[in-house]
Amino acid sequence: LVYSVEDEDTIERITTFWLPYIRQCRGEEHSNPIILVGNKSDLLDFSTMETMMPILNDFAEVETCVECSARTLKNISEMFYYAQKAVLHPTAPVYNPEEKELTPLCKKALTRVFKICDLDNDHLLNDDEVHLFQRKCFNAPLHQQALDDVKSIVKRNITDGVKENALTLKGFLFLHTLFIQRGRHETTWTVMRAFGYDDRLQLTRDFLYPKIMVGSGSTTELTLQGIQFLKMVFNKYDEDSDGCLSPPELQNLFSTCPVMPWGQDVNNTVCTNPNGWITSQVDT
């Protein structure tokens, strides 16, 4: 949204007309990112950025503001950089600047990521789990010194962020809050997309329903690797190691899914213990 830094009327119309008009067209709760671009900066000896700050605070959809000059090309490349960043790594879905914290949807998504990466289900991310997380999201190792530095930052800023030399969920969420506050939105968005989320922080259809091509006259069955994976998941959530999943354990197992995929009727079709709890034989 371009205005002239030398024309107060164009600045005033940002809030009196253009931003309300965009909300009227896109909906009050729209998430389309907007950047304010002050053109003709070569005609002034001072900046109008201070005037723009209240607008950034009042309109969450406004990502940032940049002043430039089409005549001298000052900050033109920066303008396109911020525009690209606003589209690829928008702030509104992941962070609430007024509350200075992650949005509920972002917290929910990151909590799911944490649970998936917590392979031993001890509610902590140890060094090995963090390294696997790093490789999955960024396809690069995290050096031990860098990981130690990260944990030191968490310890200095919040209590209960690190426990037994491992990251807690609280510490994990704090790190992403810190990344965003320091302008590193791409870090959080890279994590989101690695775990199947779209720009609205919803799991994509392709992620939830991957296509399986089955030839005519063919059937499908689990591979040995698939069976081993299901057994690993079962054992992970069988917290009392009794060979079956109690209702709370089953609920916890599917807590990383959008909905509970099984109803009570599933107990009538699989092996259960005397309490009606699903046993590990369901995996095979």
C-alpha angles and dihedrals in degrees: 000000000000126000134169115252090210096051115073091190092063090049092050093049090059089076101024097050122355104050093041089046092053090049090049091053099039100031132263093271097043117146100207106134118234130195122196115225119196107203129195094041088152089072095061134062093207138051128251093203093107089059090053097053096082089052091053089050095047099044113051092191091065105094101185146324129239132181120217145158123233088194099055095023090234111166093353092128089046090053092056090044092055091044091053092045092050090056099041098037108022120184102213099071094049108030139038108209093193093055092033091224142097118284118254090250091051092049090049092050094046091047088056090049090050093051093049092050093046092089097175093044094231092132090247136095108226123196094270092051092048091051091052090048090051093051094047094050103033103018090229135096123254111227115234093239090054090050091049089051091051092052090048090055091051092049092051095051108038140020120241091019092118124034127176087355091300133106118260123209088257090055092046092053091045091055092055091047088053093048091054094044088054092051096256096126090145090070094060093040092051088055092047094051093045088060097047105268126143128211091281092053092250122132108256121245091238089056094048097040110029113187117251115195110215117183123229111279092013130119133205130234137169118271120228088256090052092050091049091050093052091048090051091052091047093051091045092060098035089093097174092044093229094137095251139074118244117210092264091048091049090048090051091049092056095039089102091058124086091237138007101267097198131065129199090272090073089076089067093058103046139050114281137174122245089278091057093251119147115254128211091261088082088074093067 
